């Protein structure tokens, strides 16, 4: 396991609770954040894919970051998603995160245009770094080809690291391709580049290989078990905990994962509004929820007591 | 050719000129808009894919729509792109376009999450229509699976038309799949649903089949020829004009099309800043520009005198 990673260990790609009008429910988000930090999370990937970041306006995203910090969640624990298709948006939101005290941000590539060149992506990130004009807030690259459809090649990462070694700090790899995570660790980790798995099934593997940890959707419910993997990763005990992580990941993807995780939180906390989410996502039906809870019941996971 | 279409005929997916700091150059955009309207364009698809819409912030997009109208470009000729991943952004920008006097907007589906259900997309557009609360500004659906990676199925269009018959007014089909355009015309045109081709090669076909016209990238340079196709579509003469449209489309896609079209405008107007564009797009090299201009020279197109 990599030492001194800024967000080393278990990070939840935290869900964004919503009021009935689909505006962010910040008090509920704060409660969830504090529950996660009290139950195994080392940090929080605020406003990621699971947090429906791109389904919120820039002003809503800014209000979420500022609201969570104002309510007492430590900014140093937050790695907000600040990627955007527009350079101006990415810069604006990253500045807001920096002003709030965040030490790092997770940045998607511009994801509207497909098939763009590495030269074009390099130019995008160069422009962002230069406009930010500081290396105080670190940038983590968000590799998620299944959703963004715009991958980060190893050659691009190498080029960015060479040009901006004090800013480009790591990557979240949600490709679910172990070979890709391993290749990034082998190529860049010796220079302090932090590799996080976006999928629970690779947490133990990534720690054993010198990666920094994970940032995952299922950490919204299984972070206490993720923490066990981190505590025991050098011992045989870790395998058993890892099995539970892998099983919960599997159970929470039998239907669309954001819908699954919100349904579980609604059930666990007895708060129906937990299932609110923005289209194009949709709520699970009662029947789907039953199937999900049955599948979750077989994973061996016990959720910590609700806040 | 469909009668009484709001944007019937030739519409340019107008380029967005930029200053050296990559902010929108509104006076230059206005000059280009007026040149296009004087040279064959019936309307303008402002802030589409070719206009780099998603590379601009919401506030920049608003300033572009308002700035162009304030400078005297008739709002009735504009179909701005107002699609966004966030419902709140799509509603906000559509309201701004409506307030500026636009009669219709072109709306992408939410394009971050892939593999979403028709139910989820229906819910997204329902939410948008209901929040807008008026049918004064018509919504045109923007089908461009190669870029958005989120297609509109015929079943989804049918469902939207049934639910919001006075709001959902047409589609721009940039799939380059003639069978899909034809299927949409056959299924919906009788109810006044306007089908626009996003590709120049189908202009004559779409007019002959009862479609409304086109909204294309190459119309930034070939709209005077597009107008000839519209004028002569019932006669054999149209074939010759269509050939030029098809050839210019081909010539302007030998490299990435936005880069090609901006290079041509820079050359034609003698204004180097025309090549400014936002990453992830990149400028053509001098050698690429030469190849492009040579290819364009063989199409038979004569550009109207620069403004």
Interface residues (C-beta under 8 A of the other chain):
Chain A: X22 X49 X54 X55 X56 X57 X58 X60 X85 X86 X87 X88 X89 X92 X109 X110 X111 X112 X113 X114 X116 X117 X119 X120 X121 X123 X124 X126 X127 X146 X147 X148 X149 X150 X278 X279 X280 X281 X282
Chain B: X22 X49 X54 X55 X56 X57 X58 X60 X85 X86 X87 X88 X89 X92 X109 X110 X111 X112 X113 X114 X116 X117 X119 X120 X121 X123 X124 X126 X127 X146 X147 X148 X149 X150 X278 X279 X280 X281 X282
